[in-house]
Amino acid sequence: MTEIGRRRLLAAGGGVVLAAGLATACGSNTGRGGGGSGSGISQWYHQYGEPGVERAVKRYAAAYRKADVAVQWRPGDYDRQTAAALLTDSGPDVFEVNGPLLEQIRGGQVVDLTAEVEPAKDDFHQAVLAPKIWRDKIWGIPQAVDMQVLYYRKSLLRKAGVRPPRTLDELVDGAKKLSGKQTKGLFLGNDGGAGVLGGTPLFAAGLSLVTPEGKVGFDDPAAARALGKIRQLYADKSLLLGAPTDWSDPAAFIQGLTAMQWSGLWALPQIRKALGDDFGVLPFPEDGSGGKPSVPVGAYAAAVSARSRRKQEAKAFAKWLWVDRGDFQQDFALSYGFHIPARISLAKKARQLQSGPAADAVRFSAEHGYAEPLLWTTGSRTAYQDALSRIIKGGANPESELKAVVRKVGAELQRVRKQ
């Protein structure tokens, strides 16, 4: 997955909704059976940056015997291309979609995949499956899990007398002690964390973005306290800002520009190659007053277009690849990058995930993982993240900022529930 793709998937815990309202499909449909004509199935992927992924998914498609499957690799703005194509008869039959599926579900653009997923439903990582469920029906099949963790440099923490932070207060204090002329204590991205953290501090305070009942999940004083501590990191000058690469790339951590960095699981092999055993991983620390550790997770999902002329064949293929073929699912997750298979049983069997920081990360994702909920709309996300940026970088009052966000998110949730 490219760095841009990772940011899109995992900033704020996953979830960019496909833009609606585009009138014409982008790109051309070339492969046999693609785009609503012929006898085969067309399958779309966004352009992964990891070498070998395109060859792999074409190999999977070629192994399917019940229909011809034409894979299309879609460079450029995949979300925009797909949103446009789903409004036409020349779009994909099977396609991958990022984050919650609410807009596509309510727009009648995807079909119900409950029967296909049901035999293995309990074996999927439940946090990433949840945003694919609407009104007790499953609308997408998670493909592989990405997650974010806190990397820390063991030797630098030991030298400064700082223990790996288990609470948000320890993170704030430790980052300050670890900051000096050459090294900063923590890297949350070049914007101070506003873009990547999303709801993570809220979950660390024992809250949520949206409650199970569909209400605002952070209308609580604990939310302002948690975000105030993130602001303190910025005010203390403990954060690395202006690094050559952003949070999704581990270069700043590897080069010793920061003692701790918030980044993705995909960075682990590169860090291990450079630093050996001189690093560990942690979830985002709980707030210290009744919260819990927090780990954002996300997953692209396979969906079937409601405008497909071969819905049954497309559903059967999606089930075959992402439910039945565990060997392909494990290959997809771990042979070309470093991700967690979406199926719990496959993650447990994966040799690469059975020891060291990788095993710790898998455990954290299972015990503390959260994804953006289905009802967390683009409007809600924008309002919250804009406020988070003002709090962190501008020193805006967390209480007043959050009151305004609660009103906006409440109106959004009311709108969504009525429709």
C-alpha positions, -999 to +999 in steps of 0.1 A: +000+000+000+013+035-008+020+060+019-009+081+006-031+050+007-021+043+043-029+078+053-062+076+036-070+043+052-058+048+088-058+085+096-085+087+122-088+050+123-098+044+087-127+055+067-128+077+037-162+075+020-164+074-017-175+107-031-209+106-046-225+126-074-200+122-101-216+118-135-192+098-156-168+069-150-131+077-150-106+056-169-113+029-195-123-007-190-100-031-208-097-067-197-118-095-207-153-095-193-149-062-176-172-033-170-207-048-174-202-065-207-191-100-218-192-132-197-165-126-172-161-106-139-143-074-136-124-067-103-109-034-093-080-026-070-064+007-060-027+009-068-007-006-040+029+006-037+044-027-025+061-047-053+044-079-063+008-071-052-005-066-087+010-098-099-004-116-069-040-105-073-039-114-110-026-148-100-055-152-076-080-143-103-064-167-127-068-195-102-106-191-101-122-218-123-159-208-123-156-176-143-131-155-161-119-126-138-103-095-153-083-075-127-080-038-132-052-020-114-064+016-109-037+043-104-046+078-095-076+089-074-092+054-069-120+066-046-131+092-071-128+068-100-149+041-083-175+065-071-181+077-106-180+041-121-206+028-096-231+053-111-228+036-145-233+002-161-196+000-171-182-001-136-166-030-118-184-062-106-161-066-076-141-038-061-123-028-030-136+000-009-119+019+020-134+025+054-171+026+063-196+018+036-226+039+047-229+061+016-226+032-008-251+011+012-277+038+015-272+048-021-280+012-032-246+008-048-235-024-031-251-058-025-257-077+007-229-102+013-242-116+046-247-152+033-212-152+019-195-140+051-217-157+076-199-191+078-167-173+089-182-142+105-168-148+140-133-155+126-130-120+111-113-092+131-145-078+146-133-042+148-128-040+110-159-060+102-182-038+122-181-008+098-192-031+070-224-040+088-257-020+084-290-032+098-276-066+106-264-072+071-228-074+059-219-053+028-181-058+025-155-085+032-124-072+050-092-081+030-063-073+054-059-053+086-036-023+089-030-007+123-011+020+141+012+016+171+036+036+191+072+027+184+098+034+210+136+032+209+147+011+239+182+024+243+171+061+242+144+055+268+168+036+290+195+063+287+169+090+298+155+069+326+121+068+309+100+037+310+077+028+280+046+050+286+015+032+298-006+063+305-011+095+286+006+115+314+036+092+312+037+099+274+037+136+280+063+135+307+085+110+289+084+129+256+096+160+274+125+142+291+135+126+259+137+159+239+170+175+234+190+194+208+193+164+184+163+143+192+127+150+200+106+128+223+078+120+200+067+122+163+030+123+156+033+137+121+044+170+108+011+186+118+015+176+154-008+147+152-040+164+141-042+144+109-034+110+121-047+107+157-084+111+150-104+095+176-075+076+192-072+099+223-110+097+228-108+059+229-079+061+253-102+081+276-127+053+275-150+071+250-159+066+214-168+085+183-203+071+181-221+050+207-238+017+199-271+036+201-260+060+174-253+090+197-222+112+200-197+092+220-175+119+234-198+144+250-179+140+282-153+161+302-128+133+298-126+141+260-113+176+267-088+164+293-074+139+268-071+164+240-056+189+263-028+165+270-021+162+233-019+199+232+006+198+261+030+177+240+030+205+214+033+233+239+062+215+256+081+214+223+083+176+227+070+169+192+092+165+162+078+188+135+090+194+099+106+159+095+117+150+060+090+124+058+056+122+076+043+098+102+036+069+078+074+066+071+097+054+098+127+074+086+127+099+114+126+071+140+153+051+123+176+082+120+173+090+157+154+123+151+127+110+176+128+086+204+091+076+199+070+076+168+034+069+160+033+049+127+018+019+110+025-018+114+038-017+078+069+001+091+079-027+114+101-047+090+120-016+080+126-006+116+136-041+126+161-043+097+177-009+108+175-012+146+175-049+153+160-055+187+164-019+199+127-010+196+093-020+210+057-012+202+028-001+224-008+009+219-017+045+224-016+049+262-048+052+282-056+085+298-049+072+334-084+079+348-105+049+337-097+048+300-080+020+280-052+016+255-062+025+220-052+010+186-068+023+154-073-004+128-087-003+093-092-026+063-100-023+027-130-045+019-142-064-012-177-053-023-200-062-051-216-035-073-254-034-073-252-025-110-233-056-119-250-078-144-233-108-128-241-103-091-243-139-082-211-148-100-194-118-085-206-127-049-194-163-054-159-150-065-156-126-036-165-153-012-140-177-028-112-152-026-118-135+007-135-162+028-126-196+014-090-191+002-070-186+034-038-193+016-043-163-007-055-141+021-023-148+041-002-143+010-019-110+003-013-097+038+023-108+044+042-117+013+044-081-002+041-059+028+034-063+065-003-064+074-025-087+095-048-112+078-084-101+084-092-136+097-082-142+133-072-179+127-049-169+098-032-142+119-025-167+147-009-191+122+012-166+104+049-172+112+059-136+107+034-125+135+043-150+161+071-134+180+086-101+191+070-067+184+049-081+156+032-105+180+027-077+205+011-056+177-013-084+167-023-088+204-029-051+208-050-050+176-072-078+190-075-065+225-077-027+219-084-022+182-111+002+170-122+014+136-142+044+126-179+034+130-202+032+101-221+063+112-190+085+114-197+106+083-173+128+063-190+159+079-185+146+114-149+137+106-141+171+092-156+190+121-137+169+146-103+170+129-105+207+123-111+212+160-083+189+169-059+209+148-070+241+164-065+226+199-031+211+192-015+238+171-035+269+180-040+262+217-078+266+214-098+257+244-107+219+242-140+223+261-154+249+238-141+233+207-156+200+216-189+215+225-192+228+190-181+195+175-207+176+196-234+198+182-223+193+146-218+155+150-252+152+168-269+169+138-251+146+114-261+115+133-297+127+135-297+133+097-282+099+090-307+080+113-337+097+097-328+088+062 
